[in-house]
């Protein structure tokens, strides 16, 4: 039985450091952009995240790409 991986969507997650807690450990918050084309390149997502980070009040700590896919059985 063969299975195909069919891309269904991509999320661009930007993680910002919003401060520190009582112990001095960093506190993070995330912003997600949904409905990103799965065909978007990693470089394009990186560039967009950095451009959007310039509009934020907090420091950009991480950029993540989250891909999802549907698995389909190949028939025939």
N, C-alpha and C positions, 0 to 999 in steps of 0.2 A: 504494500500500500504506500503510495507516494503522497506527500503533503506539500502544498504550496503555501508560502508566506505572502500574504497580500497586505501591503501597508494601508493603514486606515487613518492615521493622523500623527501629528507631531505637536508637542508642547515645548515652548521655550520657557525655561524657569530661570529667573534671575534671583540670586540670594544676596541680600544686603545686610551688612552689620549695622544694627540700629542702636547699639550701645553696649554696656557691660552690666552684668548682674552684681549682686552684693559680694560675690567671691572674686570679682574681676574677670570672670569668663565672658567671652563675647556672646551677645544676643543677636540672633539672626531672624530675619523675616524674608519671605519669598513673595515674588510677584510672578504670575504665570500668564503667558500669552497662548491662547488656544487657537485652533484652526490654522496652524502653520502648515504650509504645503510640505508633505513628506519629501518632495524632491528638492527642497531648499538645501543648499550646501552648508556644511559646518561653518565655513568661513563667513557666509552671508548671515547666519544666525549670530555668530560671534560679533560681527560688525554692528548688527542691529542692536544687540544687547548693550554694547559699549556706547552706542549713540543714545539710547534711551537712558542709560545710567547717568549721562551728563545732565539729564533733566530732574534727577532725584536729589533728595537732601542727604541721603546716606551713601556710604561707600559700598561699591559692588564687590562682593566677596567671591562669588562663583557664578558661572554660567553653565546651565545643564540643558541637554537636549533629551527629551523623553519621547521615544517612538513607540507606537502601538501597531499591532498587526493582527489580522484574522488568519487563522490556519484553516485551510480548506483541503479536503481530500480530493485527489485527482482521480476522476472516474474515467475509465476507458483507456 
